[in-house]
């Protein structure tokens, strides 16, 4: 793997960091964004190409996210095929949308799955602190809800 530019967290560490973000951003009136990203049809890709190929896909997926990330951004794996990109300082929702568009463009290039070039798709949901919520649990629910809404449009 290439040198990491972004902080990689597990879920537990991420939740602790997000609570700290909420505390610090509340007092400074700053915004941050959560971009929840889910790889579509990951289970089927695992079945078709094997679990090692699926693991390679996750690594390449992370590396593409990492290349797009700023030094202060966080990337956390939330579940089987779900990642969270945290944009710790944004001015407005447009910055989060810009990040989501960059991610979408990065996935237009095929991924290597066991020697096969495979296009994958991902859905994203965005939640902004404090615009959507000033509570961590509700903010995460907003990101998940936005992700579910994006899945319904495909």
N, CA, C and O atoms as a GROMACS GRO file, in nm:
protein
  616
    1UNK      N    1   0.084  -0.118   0.000
    1UNK     CA    2   0.000   0.000   0.000
    1UNK      C    3   0.088   0.124   0.000
    1UNK      O    4   0.198   0.122   0.057
    2UNK      N    5   0.044   0.230  -0.061
    2UNK     CA    6   0.122   0.353  -0.064
    2UNK      C    7   0.118   0.420   0.073
    2UNK      O    8   0.038   0.384   0.159
    3UNK      N    9   0.204   0.518   0.091
    3UNK     CA   10   0.208   0.592   0.217
    3UNK      C   11   0.074   0.658   0.244
    3UNK      O   12   0.014   0.718   0.155
    4UNK      N   13   0.028   0.647   0.367
    4UNK     CA   14  -0.103   0.700   0.402
    4UNK      C   15  -0.096   0.851   0.419
    4UNK      O   16  -0.007   0.903   0.486
    5UNK      N   17  -0.192   0.921   0.358
    5UNK     CA   18  -0.201   1.066   0.374
    5UNK      C   19  -0.314   1.103   0.468
    5UNK      O   20  -0.313   1.210   0.528
    6UNK      N   21  -0.410   1.016   0.480
    6UNK     CA   22  -0.526   1.044   0.563
    6UNK      C   23  -0.524   0.951   0.684
    6UNK      O   24  -0.468   0.841   0.679
    7UNK      N   25  -0.583   0.994   0.790
    7UNK     CA   26  -0.595   0.914   0.910
    7UNK      C   27  -0.696   0.804   0.884
    7UNK      O   28  -0.806   0.830   0.835
    8UNK      N   29  -0.660   0.681   0.915
    8UNK     CA   30  -0.751   0.568   0.898
    8UNK      C   31  -0.795   0.522   1.036
    8UNK      O   32  -0.713   0.486   1.121
    9UNK      N   33  -0.924   0.524   1.057
    9UNK     CA   34  -0.978   0.488   1.189
    9UNK      C   35  -1.067   0.366   1.178
    9UNK      O   36  -1.122   0.336   1.072
   10UNK      N   37  -1.080   0.297   1.291
   10UNK     CA   38  -1.187   0.198   1.299
   10UNK      C   39  -1.310   0.270   1.352
   10UNK      O   40  -1.302   0.387   1.389
   11UNK      N   41  -1.421   0.202   1.357
   11UNK     CA   42  -1.546   0.268   1.397
   11UNK      C   43  -1.539   0.326   1.537
   11UNK      O   44  -1.580   0.440   1.559
   12UNK      N   45  -1.488   0.249   1.631
   12UNK     CA   46  -1.484   0.297   1.770
   12UNK      C   47  -1.400   0.424   1.782
   12UNK      O   48  -1.443   0.520   1.845
   13UNK      N   49  -1.281   0.424   1.723
   13UNK     CA   50  -1.195   0.542   1.727
   13UNK      C   51  -1.261   0.659   1.654
   13UNK      O   52  -1.251   0.774   1.697
   14UNK      N   53  -1.328   0.630   1.544
   14UNK     CA   54  -1.396   0.735   1.469
   14UNK      C   55  -1.503   0.803   1.554
   14UNK      O   56  -1.512   0.925   1.555
   15UNK      N   57  -1.584   0.723   1.625
   15UNK     CA   58  -1.691   0.781   1.706
   15UNK      C   59  -1.636   0.870   1.816
   15UNK      O   60  -1.693   0.975   1.845
   16UNK      N   61  -1.525   0.830   1.876
   16UNK     CA   62  -1.460   0.914   1.978
   16UNK      C   63  -1.414   1.045   1.914
   16UNK      O   64  -1.436   1.153   1.969
   17UNK      N   65  -1.349   1.035   1.799
   17UNK     CA   66  -1.301   1.155   1.729
   17UNK      C   67  -1.417   1.246   1.687
   17UNK      O   68  -1.406   1.368   1.695
   18UNK      N   69  -1.527   1.186   1.641
   18UNK     CA   70  -1.641   1.267   1.600
   18UNK      C   71  -1.703   1.341   1.718
   18UNK      O   72  -1.747   1.455   1.703
   19UNK      N   73  -1.706   1.279   1.834
   19UNK     CA   74  -1.756   1.348   1.955
   19UNK      C   75  -1.667   1.469   1.986
   19UNK      O   76  -1.717   1.575   2.023
   20UNK      N   77  -1.535   1.452   1.971
   20UNK     CA   78  -1.443   1.565   1.992
   20UNK      C   79  -1.466   1.673   1.887
   20UNK      O   80  -1.463   1.792   1.919
   21UNK      N   81  -1.488   1.632   1.761
   21UNK     CA   82  -1.519   1.730   1.657
   21UNK      C   83  -1.642   1.811   1.693
   21UNK      O   84  -1.644   1.933   1.679
   22UNK      N   85  -1.744   1.743   1.738
   22UNK     CA   86  -1.869   1.812   1.773
   22UNK      C   87  -1.844   1.914   1.882
   22UNK      O   88  -1.893   2.026   1.875
   23UNK      N   89  -1.769   1.875   1.984
   23UNK     CA   90  -1.737   1.969   2.093
   23UNK      C   91  -1.660   2.090   2.041
   23UNK      O   92  -1.697   2.203   2.070
   24UNK      N   93  -1.554   2.066   1.964
   24UNK     CA   94  -1.471   2.177   1.918
   24UNK      C   95  -1.541   2.261   1.812
   24UNK      O   96  -1.527   2.384   1.812
   25UNK      N   97  -1.617   2.198   1.723
   25UNK     CA   98  -1.686   2.273   1.619
   25UNK      C   99  -1.805   2.351   1.673
   25UNK      O  100  -1.842   2.454   1.618
   26UNK      N  101  -1.865   2.301   1.780
   26UNK     CA  102  -1.978   2.374   1.842
   26UNK      C  103  -1.934   2.509   1.895
   26UNK      O  104  -2.002   2.610   1.877
   27UNK      N  105  -1.819   2.510   1.960
   27UNK     CA  106  -1.772   2.635   2.019
   27UNK      C  107  -1.714   2.730   1.915
   27UNK      O  108  -1.714   2.851   1.935
   28UNK      N  109  -1.664   2.677   1.803
   28UNK     CA  110  -1.602   2.762   1.701
   28UNK      C  111  -1.694   2.793   1.584
   28UNK      O  112  -1.656   2.868   1.494
   29UNK      N  113  -1.815   2.738   1.585
   29UNK     CA  114  -1.913   2.760   1.477
   29UNK      C  115  -1.866   2.706   1.342
   29UNK      O  116  -1.908   2.755   1.238
   30UNK      N  117  -1.778   2.605   1.343
   30UNK     CA  118  -1.730   2.544   1.219
   30UNK      C  119  -1.819   2.428   1.180
   30UNK      O  120  -1.894   2.375   1.261
   31UNK      N  121  -1.808   2.389   1.052
   31UNK     CA  122  -1.884   2.278   0.997
   31UNK      C  123  -1.789   2.164   0.963
   31UNK      O  124  -1.672   2.185   0.932
   32UNK      N  125  -1.842   2.041   0.969
   32UNK     CA  126  -1.772   1.927   0.912
   32UNK      C  127  -1.874   1.837   0.844
   32UNK      O  128  -1.994   1.846   0.871
   33UNK      N  129  -1.825   1.750   0.756
   33UNK     CA  130  -1.915   1.664   0.678
   33UNK      C  131  -1.878   1.518   0.696
   33UNK      O  132  -1.762   1.482   0.711
   34UNK      N  133  -1.982   1.436   0.694
   34UNK     CA  134  -1.966   1.291   0.689
   34UNK      C  135  -2.013   1.245   0.551
   34UNK      O  136  -2.124   1.276   0.509
   35UNK      N  137  -1.928   1.172   0.481
   35UNK     CA  138  -1.965   1.116   0.352
   35UNK      C  139  -1.959   0.965   0.368
   35UNK      O  140  -1.851   0.906   0.375
   36UNK      N  141  -2.076   0.903   0.373
   36UNK     CA  142  -2.087   0.759   0.388
   36UNK      C  143  -2.091   0.697   0.248
   36UNK      O  144  -2.173   0.736   0.165
   37UNK      N  145  -2.002   0.601   0.224
   37UNK     CA  146  -1.986   0.545   0.089
   37UNK      C  147  -2.003   0.393   0.096
   37UNK      O  148  -1.941   0.326   0.178
   38UNK      N  149  -2.089   0.340   0.010
   38UNK     CA  150  -2.112   0.196   0.006
   38UNK      C  151  -2.083   0.143  -0.134
   38UNK      O  152  -2.133   0.195  -0.233
   39UNK      N  153  -2.001   0.037  -0.140
   39UNK     CA  154  -1.972  -0.029  -0.268
   39UNK      C  155  -2.093  -0.115  -0.304
   39UNK      O  156  -2.133  -0.202  -0.228
   40UNK      N  157  -2.150  -0.089  -0.419
   40UNK     CA  158  -2.267  -0.165  -0.463
   40UNK      C  159  -2.228  -0.307  -0.506
   40UNK      O  160  -2.124  -0.328  -0.568
   41UNK      N  161  -2.312  -0.403  -0.472
   41UNK     CA  162  -2.300  -0.542  -0.516
   41UNK      C  163  -2.170  -0.608  -0.470
   41UNK      O  164  -2.117  -0.695  -0.539
   42UNK      N  165  -2.119  -0.568  -0.354
   42UNK     CA  166  -1.992  -0.623  -0.307
   42UNK      C  167  -2.002  -0.773  -0.282
   42UNK      O  168  -1.909  -0.847  -0.315
   43UNK      N  169  -2.111  -0.818  -0.225
   43UNK     CA  170  -2.128  -0.961  -0.197
   43UNK      C  171  -2.120  -1.042  -0.327
   43UNK      O  172  -2.056  -1.147  -0.332
   44UNK      N  173  -2.186  -0.993  -0.431
   44UNK     CA  174  -2.183  -1.064  -0.559
   44UNK      C  175  -2.042  -1.064  -0.619
   44UNK      O  176  -2.001  -1.162  -0.680
   45UNK      N  177  -1.969  -0.954  -0.600
   45UNK     CA  178  -1.831  -0.950  -0.649
   45UNK      C  179  -1.745  -1.052  -0.576
   45UNK      O  180  -1.661  -1.119  -0.637
   46UNK      N  181  -1.765  -1.065  -0.445
   46UNK     CA  182  -1.693  -1.167  -0.368
   46UNK      C  183  -1.724  -1.307  -0.420
   46UNK      O  184  -1.634  -1.390  -0.436
   47UNK      N  185  -1.850  -1.332  -0.447
   47UNK     CA  186  -1.889  -1.465  -0.496
   47UNK      C  187  -1.833  -1.492  -0.636
   47UNK      O  188  -1.788  -1.603  -0.665
   48UNK      N  189  -1.835  -1.392  -0.721
   48UNK     CA  190  -1.790  -1.410  -0.859
   48UNK      C  191  -1.638  -1.421  -0.872
   48UNK      O  192  -1.588  -1.499  -0.952
   49UNK      N  193  -1.565  -1.343  -0.793
   49UNK     CA  194  -1.420  -1.335  -0.811
   49UNK      C  195  -1.341  -1.392  -0.694
   49UNK      O  196  -1.219  -1.407  -0.704
   50UNK      N  197  -1.407  -1.422  -0.583
   50UNK     CA  198  -1.338  -1.478  -0.466
   50UNK      C  199  -1.311  -1.370  -0.362
   50UNK      O  200  -1.304  -1.251  -0.392
   51UNK      N  201  -1.295  -1.417  -0.239
   51UNK     CA  202  -1.276  -1.326  -0.127
   51UNK      C  203  -1.143  -1.251  -0.132
   51UNK      O  204  -1.135  -1.137  -0.087
   52UNK      N  205  -1.039  -1.315  -0.186
   52UNK     CA  206  -0.912  -1.244  -0.199
   52UNK      C  207  -0.925  -1.127  -0.295
   52UNK      O  208  -0.870  -1.019  -0.270
   53UNK      N  209  -0.998  -1.146  -0.402
   53UNK     CA  210  -1.023  -1.036  -0.496
   53UNK      C  211  -1.106  -0.927  -0.428
   53UNK      O  212  -1.082  -0.808  -0.450
   54UNK      N  213  -1.203  -0.968  -0.346
   54UNK     CA  214  -1.281  -0.871  -0.271
   54UNK      C  215  -1.195  -0.790  -0.176
   54UNK      O  216  -1.213  -0.669  -0.164
   55UNK      N  217  -1.101  -0.857  -0.110
   55UNK     CA  218  -1.010  -0.785  -0.020
   55UNK      C  219  -0.922  -0.688  -0.099
   55UNK      O  220  -0.897  -0.576  -0.054
   56UNK      N  221  -0.877  -0.731  -0.215
   56UNK     CA  222  -0.797  -0.642  -0.301
   56UNK      C  223  -0.879  -0.522  -0.346
   56UNK      O  224  -0.828  -0.410  -0.351
   57UNK      N  225  -1.006  -0.547  -0.378
   57UNK     CA  226  -1.094  -0.437  -0.417
   57UNK      C  227  -1.106  -0.336  -0.303
   57UNK      O  228  -1.099  -0.215  -0.327
   58UNK      N  229  -1.124  -0.384  -0.180
   58UNK     CA  230  -1.134  -0.292  -0.066
   58UNK      C  231  -1.006  -0.210  -0.050
   58UNK      O  232  -1.012  -0.090  -0.023
   59UNK      N  233  -0.891  -0.275  -0.068
   59UNK     CA  234  -0.763  -0.202  -0.058
   59UNK      C  235  -0.753  -0.095  -0.167
   59UNK      O  236  -0.715   0.019  -0.140
   60UNK      N  237  -0.786  -0.133  -0.291
   60UNK     CA  238  -0.779  -0.036  -0.401
   60UNK      C  239  -0.883   0.075  -0.381
   60UNK      O  240  -0.855   0.191  -0.412
   61UNK      N  241  -1.000   0.041  -0.331
   61UNK     CA  242  -1.104   0.140  -0.301
   61UNK      C  243  -1.051   0.240  -0.198
   61UNK      O  244  -1.064   0.361  -0.216
   62UNK      N  245  -0.992   0.188  -0.091
   62UNK     CA  246  -0.934   0.275   0.011
   62UNK      C  247  -0.825   0.364  -0.050
   62UNK      O  248  -0.821   0.484  -0.023
   63UNK      N  249  -0.738   0.306  -0.130
   63UNK     CA  250  -0.628   0.385  -0.188
   63UNK      C  251  -0.681   0.498  -0.275
   63UNK      O  252  -0.627   0.608  -0.274
   64UNK      N  253  -0.786   0.472  -0.351
   64UNK     CA  254  -0.845   0.578  -0.432
   64UNK      C  255  -0.906   0.687  -0.343
   64UNK      O  256  -0.891   0.806  -0.371
   65UNK      N  257  -0.973   0.647  -0.236
   65UNK     CA  258  -1.025   0.746  -0.141
   65UNK      C  259  -0.911   0.827  -0.080
   65UNK      O  260  -0.919   0.949  -0.066
   66UNK      N  261  -0.806   0.758  -0.043
   66UNK     CA  262  -0.691   0.822   0.019
   66UNK      C  263  -0.626   0.924  -0.074
   66UNK      O  264  -0.587   1.032  -0.030
   67UNK      N  265  -0.616   0.891  -0.202
   67UNK     CA  266  -0.557   0.983  -0.300
   67UNK      C  267  -0.639   1.111  -0.313
   67UNK      O  268  -0.584   1.218  -0.341
   68UNK      N  269  -0.769   1.101  -0.294
   68UNK     CA  270  -0.857   1.217  -0.306
   68UNK      C  271  -0.863   1.300  -0.178
   68UNK      O  272  -0.908   1.414  -0.179
   69UNK      N  273  -0.818   1.243  -0.069
   69UNK     CA  274  -0.834   1.306   0.062
   69UNK      C  275  -0.726   1.409   0.090
   69UNK      O  276  -0.613   1.400   0.042
   70UNK      N  277  -0.767   1.507   0.170
   70UNK     CA  278  -0.671   1.604   0.221
   70UNK      C  279  -0.605   1.545   0.345
   70UNK      O  280  -0.656   1.448   0.402
   71UNK      N  281  -0.492   1.602   0.387
   71UNK     CA  282  -0.420   1.549   0.503
   71UNK      C  283  -0.507   1.544   0.628
   71UNK      O  284  -0.491   1.453   0.709
   72UNK      N  285  -0.597   1.638   0.645
   72UNK     CA  286  -0.679   1.643   0.766
   72UNK      C  287  -0.803   1.554   0.760
   72UNK      O  288  -0.872   1.540   0.861
   73UNK      N  289  -0.834   1.495   0.646
   73UNK     CA  290  -0.953   1.411   0.632
   73UNK      C  291  -0.931   1.275   0.699
   73UNK      O  292  -0.818   1.228   0.712
   74UNK      N  293  -1.041   1.214   0.739
   74UNK     CA  294  -1.040   1.082   0.801
   74UNK      C  295  -1.110   0.984   0.708
   74UNK      O  296  -1.206   1.018   0.640
   75UNK      N  297  -1.059   0.862   0.707
   75UNK     CA  298  -1.127   0.753   0.638
   75UNK      C  299  -1.144   0.641   0.739
   75UNK      O  300  -1.048   0.603   0.807
   76UNK      N  301  -1.265   0.589   0.749
   76UNK     CA  302  -1.291   0.476   0.839
   76UNK      C  303  -1.372   0.372   0.764
   76UNK      O  304  -1.461   0.405   0.685
   77UNK      N  305  -1.340   0.248   0.788
   77UNK     CA  306  -1.422   0.140   0.734
   77UNK      C  307  -1.534   0.115   0.833
   77UNK      O  308  -1.509   0.084   0.950
   78UNK      N  309  -1.657   0.130   0.786
   78UNK     CA  310  -1.773   0.120   0.874
   78UNK      C  311  -1.832  -0.020   0.877
   78UNK      O  312  -1.894  -0.059   0.976
   79UNK      N  313  -1.814  -0.094   0.772
   79UNK     CA  314  -1.872  -0.228   0.764
   79UNK      C  315  -1.814  -0.302   0.646
   79UNK      O  316  -1.711  -0.262   0.592
   80UNK      N  317  -1.880  -0.408   0.606
   80UNK     CA  318  -1.831  -0.496   0.501
   80UNK      C  319  -1.786  -0.420   0.377
   80UNK      O  320  -1.673  -0.437   0.332
   81UNK      N  321  -1.871  -0.336   0.323
   81UNK     CA  322  -1.837  -0.263   0.200
   81UNK      C  323  -1.870  -0.115   0.215
   81UNK      O  324  -1.902  -0.048   0.117
   82UNK      N  325  -1.861  -0.066   0.337
   82UNK     CA  326  -1.900   0.072   0.365
   82UNK      C  327  -1.785   0.148   0.431
   82UNK      O  328  -1.721   0.099   0.524
   83UNK      N  329  -1.760   0.266   0.379
   83UNK     CA  330  -1.655   0.353   0.431
   83UNK      C  331  -1.715   0.489   0.466
   83UNK      O  332  -1.818   0.529   0.412
   84UNK      N  333  -1.649   0.557   0.558
   84UNK     CA  334  -1.688   0.694   0.592
   84UNK      C  335  -1.567   0.783   0.566
   84UNK      O  336  -1.456   0.756   0.611
   85UNK      N  337  -1.592   0.889   0.492
   85UNK     CA  338  -1.493   0.994   0.473
   85UNK      C  339  -1.541   1.112   0.556
   85UNK      O  340  -1.652   1.161   0.537
   86UNK      N  341  -1.457   1.158   0.647
   86UNK     CA  342  -1.490   1.273   0.731
   86UNK      C  343  -1.410   1.391   0.681
   86UNK      O  344  -1.287   1.387   0.674
   87UNK      N  345  -1.482   1.496   0.647
   87UNK     CA  346  -1.420   1.621   0.602
   87UNK      C  347  -1.428   1.717   0.721
   87UNK      O  348  -1.531   1.779   0.743
   88UNK      N  349  -1.318   1.729   0.798
   88UNK     CA  350  -1.326   1.798   0.927
   88UNK      C  351  -1.352   1.948   0.921
   88UNK      O  352  -1.401   2.006   1.018
   89UNK      N  353  -1.321   2.010   0.812
   89UNK     CA  354  -1.349   2.154   0.803
   89UNK      C  355  -1.397   2.187   0.663
   89UNK      O  356  -1.322   2.176   0.565
   90UNK      N  357  -1.522   2.226   0.657
   90UNK     CA  358  -1.579   2.270   0.530
   90UNK      C  359  -1.648   2.404   0.554
   90UNK      O  360  -1.685   2.436   0.667
   91UNK      N  361  -1.665   2.480   0.448
   91UNK     CA  362  -1.736   2.607   0.460
   91UNK      C  363  -1.885   2.591   0.439
   91UNK      O  364  -1.966   2.660   0.501
   92UNK      N  365  -1.921   2.496   0.349
   92UNK     CA  366  -2.063   2.477   0.319
   92UNK      C  367  -2.084   2.340   0.257
   92UNK      O  368  -1.989   2.265   0.236
   93UNK      N  369  -2.209   2.308   0.228
   93UNK     CA  370  -2.245   2.179   0.172
   93UNK      C  371  -2.178   2.155   0.036
   93UNK      O  372  -2.153   2.041  -0.003
   94UNK      N  373  -2.151   2.261  -0.035
   94UNK     CA  374  -2.086   2.250  -0.166
   94UNK      C  375  -1.952   2.180  -0.159
   94UNK      O  376  -1.914   2.108  -0.252
   95UNK      N  377  -1.878   2.200  -0.051
   95UNK     CA  378  -1.749   2.132  -0.036
   95UNK      C  379  -1.768   1.981  -0.024
   95UNK      O  380  -1.690   1.904  -0.081
   96UNK      N  381  -1.869   1.939   0.048
   96UNK     CA  382  -1.897   1.796   0.060
   96UNK      C  383  -1.941   1.739  -0.075
   96UNK      O  384  -1.902   1.629  -0.112
   97UNK      N  385  -2.023   1.815  -0.148
   97UNK     CA  386  -2.067   1.770  -0.280
   97UNK      C  387  -1.949   1.760  -0.376
   97UNK      O  388  -1.944   1.669  -0.459
   98UNK      N  389  -1.856   1.853  -0.366
   98UNK     CA  390  -1.735   1.847  -0.449
   98UNK      C  391  -1.657   1.719  -0.420
   98UNK      O  392  -1.611   1.652  -0.512
   99UNK      N  393  -1.642   1.686  -0.292
   99UNK     CA  394  -1.572   1.562  -0.255
   99UNK      C  395  -1.645   1.441  -0.311
   99UNK      O  396  -1.582   1.350  -0.365
  100UNK      N  397  -1.778   1.438  -0.300
  100UNK     CA  398  -1.857   1.326  -0.352
  100UNK      C  399  -1.841   1.314  -0.504
  100UNK      O  400  -1.831   1.203  -0.556
  101UNK      N  401  -1.838   1.426  -0.574
  101UNK     CA  402  -1.818   1.423  -0.719
  101UNK      C  403  -1.680   1.370  -0.755
  101UNK      O  404  -1.665   1.296  -0.852
  102UNK      N  405  -1.578   1.408  -0.679
  102UNK     CA  406  -1.442   1.357  -0.704
  102UNK      C  407  -1.439   1.206  -0.683
  102UNK      O  408  -1.376   1.133  -0.761
  103UNK      N  409  -1.507   1.159  -0.579
  103UNK     CA  410  -1.512   1.015  -0.553
  103UNK      C  411  -1.581   0.944  -0.669
  103UNK      O  412  -1.531   0.842  -0.717
  104UNK      N  413  -1.693   0.996  -0.715
  104UNK     CA  414  -1.764   0.936  -0.828
  104UNK      C  415  -1.677   0.927  -0.951
  104UNK      O  416  -1.676   0.825  -1.020
  105UNK      N  417  -1.602   1.034  -0.980
  105UNK     CA  418  -1.514   1.033  -1.097
  105UNK      C  419  -1.402   0.930  -1.081
  105UNK      O  420  -1.364   0.865  -1.178
  106UNK      N  421  -1.350   0.915  -0.960
  106UNK     CA  422  -1.241   0.820  -0.936
  106UNK      C  423  -1.284   0.677  -0.960
  106UNK      O  424  -1.201   0.591  -0.990
  107UNK      N  425  -1.414   0.649  -0.946
  107UNK     CA  426  -1.461   0.514  -0.963
  107UNK      C  427  -1.507   0.484  -1.105
  107UNK      O  428  -1.557   0.375  -1.132
  108UNK      N  429  -1.490   0.578  -1.194
  108UNK     CA  430  -1.522   0.552  -1.335
  108UNK      C  431  -1.417   0.460  -1.397
  108UNK      O  432  -1.445   0.390  -1.494
  109UNK      N  433  -1.295   0.461  -1.340
  109UNK     CA  434  -1.189   0.371  -1.387
  109UNK      C  435  -1.214   0.232  -1.330
  109UNK      O  436  -1.245   0.219  -1.212
  110UNK      N  437  -1.200   0.128  -1.412
  110UNK     CA  438  -1.224  -0.008  -1.363
  110UNK      C  439  -1.127  -0.049  -1.252
  110UNK      O  440  -1.016   0.004  -1.242
  111UNK      N  441  -1.169  -0.142  -1.171
  111UNK     CA  442  -1.088  -0.200  -1.066
  111UNK      C  443  -1.037  -0.336  -1.116
  111UNK      O  444  -1.101  -0.401  -1.198
  112UNK      N  445  -0.922  -0.376  -1.065
  112UNK     CA  446  -0.865  -0.506  -1.101
  112UNK      C  447  -0.916  -0.610  -1.001
  112UNK      O  448  -0.881  -0.606  -0.883
  113UNK      N  449  -0.996  -0.702  -1.049
  113UNK     CA  450  -1.047  -0.810  -0.966
  113UNK      C  451  -0.998  -0.942  -1.024
  113UNK      O  452  -1.051  -0.992  -1.123
  114UNK      N  453  -0.897  -0.997  -0.960
  114UNK     CA  454  -0.841  -1.127  -1.002
  114UNK      C  455  -0.807  -1.126  -1.151
  114UNK      O  456  -0.835  -1.222  -1.223
  115UNK      N  457  -0.746  -1.016  -1.196
  115UNK     CA  458  -0.706  -1.006  -1.336
  115UNK      C  459  -0.815  -0.960  -1.431
  115UNK      O  460  -0.790  -0.946  -1.550
  116UNK      N  461  -0.932  -0.936  -1.381
  116UNK     CA  462  -1.043  -0.885  -1.462
  116UNK      C  463  -1.065  -0.738  -1.430
  116UNK      O  464  -1.070  -0.699  -1.314
  117UNK      N  465  -1.078  -0.658  -1.534
  117UNK     CA  466  -1.110  -0.517  -1.513
  117UNK      C  467  -1.260  -0.505  -1.495
  117UNK      O  468  -1.338  -0.538  -1.584
  118UNK      N  469  -1.299  -0.457  -1.378
  118UNK     CA  470  -1.440  -0.454  -1.341
  118UNK      C  471  -1.478  -0.313  -1.297
  118UNK      O  472  -1.414  -0.255  -1.209
  119UNK      N  473  -1.582  -0.260  -1.359
  119UNK     CA  474  -1.634  -0.132  -1.311
  119UNK      C  475  -1.721  -0.158  -1.190
  119UNK      O  476  -1.801  -0.252  -1.189
  120UNK      N  477  -1.707  -0.074  -1.091
  120UNK     CA  478  -1.794  -0.085  -0.976
  120UNK      C  479  -1.864   0.050  -0.956
  120UNK      O  480  -1.821   0.153  -1.007
  121UNK      N  481  -1.970   0.044  -0.882
  121UNK     CA  482  -2.041   0.167  -0.849
  121UNK      C  483  -2.051   0.176  -0.697
  121UNK      O  484  -2.042   0.076  -0.626
  122UNK      N  485  -2.070   0.296  -0.651
  122UNK     CA  486  -2.085   0.320  -0.508
  122UNK      C  487  -2.193   0.426  -0.489
  122UNK      O  488  -2.210   0.515  -0.572
  123UNK      N  489  -2.263   0.414  -0.380
  123UNK     CA  490  -2.360   0.516  -0.342
  123UNK      C  491  -2.305   0.592  -0.223
  123UNK      O  492  -2.226   0.539  -0.145
  124UNK      N  493  -2.348   0.717  -0.210
  124UNK     CA  494  -2.300   0.801  -0.102
  124UNK      C  495  -2.414   0.875  -0.034
  124UNK      O  496  -2.515   0.908  -0.097
  125UNK      N  497  -2.396   0.899   0.092
  125UNK     CA  498  -2.487   0.980   0.170
  125UNK      C  499  -2.406   1.082   0.248
  125UNK      O  500  -2.303   1.048   0.305
  126UNK      N  501  -2.451   1.206   0.250
  126UNK     CA  502  -2.377   1.315   0.314
  126UNK      C  503  -2.460   1.373   0.428
  126UNK      O  504  -2.580   1.394   0.415
  127UNK      N  505  -2.392   1.400   0.539
  127UNK     CA  506  -2.453   1.473   0.650
  127UNK      C  507  -2.355   1.580   0.695
  127UNK      O  508  -2.234   1.557   0.701
  128UNK      N  509  -2.408   1.698   0.724
  128UNK     CA  510  -2.326   1.814   0.761
  128UNK      C  511  -2.356   1.853   0.906
  128UNK      O  512  -2.471   1.866   0.946
  129UNK      N  513  -2.250   1.871   0.983
  129UNK     CA  514  -2.263   1.927   1.118
  129UNK      C  515  -2.245   2.077   1.108
  129UNK      O  516  -2.150   2.119   1.042
  130UNK      N  517  -2.325   2.158   1.166
  130UNK     CA  518  -2.446   2.133   1.244
  130UNK      C  519  -2.574   2.145   1.161
  130UNK      O  520  -2.683   2.141   1.217
  131UNK      N  521  -2.562   2.160   1.028
  131UNK     CA  522  -2.680   2.184   0.945
  131UNK      C  523  -2.785   2.073   0.958
  131UNK      O  524  -2.904   2.101   0.972
  132UNK      N  525  -2.740   1.948   0.954
  132UNK     CA  526  -2.834   1.836   0.960
  132UNK      C  527  -2.859   1.791   1.104
  132UNK      O  528  -2.968   1.743   1.136
  133UNK      N  529  -2.761   1.806   1.189
  133UNK     CA  530  -2.777   1.773   1.331
  133UNK      C  531  -2.653   1.819   1.407
  133UNK      O  532  -2.544   1.830   1.351
  134UNK      N  533  -2.672   1.844   1.537
  134UNK     CA  534  -2.558   1.874   1.624
  134UNK      C  535  -2.535   1.760   1.723
  134UNK      O  536  -2.464   1.776   1.822
  135UNK      N  537  -2.597   1.645   1.696
  135UNK     CA  538  -2.589   1.527   1.779
  135UNK      C  539  -2.528   1.414   1.696
  135UNK      O  540  -2.572   1.390   1.584
  136UNK      N  541  -2.427   1.346   1.750
  136UNK     CA  542  -2.356   1.244   1.673
  136UNK      C  543  -2.447   1.133   1.624
  136UNK      O  544  -2.444   1.098   1.506
  137UNK      N  545  -2.528   1.078   1.711
  137UNK     CA  546  -2.614   0.967   1.670
  137UNK      C  547  -2.707   1.010   1.556
  137UNK      O  548  -2.721   0.940   1.457
  138UNK      N  549  -2.768   1.126   1.572
  138UNK     CA  550  -2.859   1.174   1.468
  138UNK      C  551  -2.784   1.209   1.340
  138UNK      O  552  -2.835   1.186   1.230
  139UNK      N  553  -2.664   1.265   1.352
  139UNK     CA  554  -2.584   1.299   1.234
  139UNK      C  555  -2.551   1.173   1.155
  139UNK      O  556  -2.558   1.173   1.032
  140UNK      N  557  -2.514   1.065   1.225
  140UNK     CA  558  -2.485   0.938   1.158
  140UNK      C  559  -2.611   0.882   1.093
  140UNK      O  560  -2.605   0.827   0.983
  141UNK      N  561  -2.724   0.897   1.160
  141UNK     CA  562  -2.851   0.853   1.101
  141UNK      C  563  -2.884   0.933   0.975
  141UNK      O  564  -2.937   0.878   0.879
  142UNK      N  565  -2.853   1.062   0.976
  142UNK     CA  566  -2.877   1.145   0.858
  142UNK      C  567  -2.791   1.098   0.740
  142UNK      O  568  -2.839   1.092   0.627
  143UNK      N  569  -2.665   1.064   0.767
  143UNK     CA  570  -2.577   1.014   0.660
  143UNK      C  571  -2.629   0.881   0.607
  143UNK      O  572  -2.631   0.858   0.486
  144UNK      N  573  -2.672   0.793   0.698
  144UNK     CA  574  -2.725   0.663   0.657
  144UNK      C  575  -2.855   0.680   0.577
  144UNK      O  576  -2.875   0.611   0.477
  145UNK      N  577  -2.940   0.770   0.620
  145UNK     CA  578  -3.065   0.796   0.549
  145UNK      C  579  -3.037   0.851   0.409
  145UNK      O  580  -3.103   0.812   0.312
  146UNK      N  581  -2.940   0.942   0.398
  146UNK     CA  582  -2.904   0.997   0.267
  146UNK      C  583  -2.846   0.888   0.178
  146UNK      O  584  -2.872   0.887   0.057
  147UNK      N  585  -2.769   0.795   0.236
  147UNK     CA  586  -2.716   0.682   0.160
  147UNK      C  587  -2.830   0.595   0.108
  147UNK      O  588  -2.830   0.556  -0.008
  148UNK      N  589  -2.926   0.565   0.194
  148UNK     CA  590  -3.040   0.485   0.152
  148UNK      C  591  -3.120   0.555   0.041
  148UNK      O  592  -3.165   0.490  -0.053
  149UNK      N  593  -3.136   0.686   0.053
  149UNK     CA  594  -3.205   0.763  -0.052
  149UNK      C  595  -3.131   0.754  -0.184
  149UNK      O  596  -3.193   0.742  -0.290
  150UNK      N  597  -2.997   0.759  -0.179
  150UNK     CA  598  -2.919   0.752  -0.304
  150UNK      C  599  -2.931   0.614  -0.368
  150UNK      O  600  -2.924   0.603  -0.491
  151UNK      N  601  -2.950   0.509  -0.288
  151UNK     CA  602  -2.968   0.375  -0.344
  151UNK      C  603  -3.101   0.362  -0.416
  151UNK      O  604  -3.113   0.286  -0.512
  152UNK      N  605  -3.201   0.434  -0.369
  152UNK     CA  606  -3.333   0.425  -0.430
  152UNK      C  607  -3.338   0.491  -0.568
  152UNK      O  608  -3.429   0.464  -0.646
  153UNK      N  609  -3.242   0.575  -0.596
  153UNK     CA  610  -3.242   0.646  -0.724
  153UNK      C  611  -3.175   0.569  -0.836
  153UNK      O  612  -3.179   0.612  -0.951
  154UNK      N  613  -3.112   0.454  -0.802
  154UNK     CA  614  -3.047   0.377  -0.909
  154UNK      C  615  -3.135   0.263  -0.956
  154UNK      O  616  -3.096   0.188  -1.046
   0.00000   0.00000   0.00000
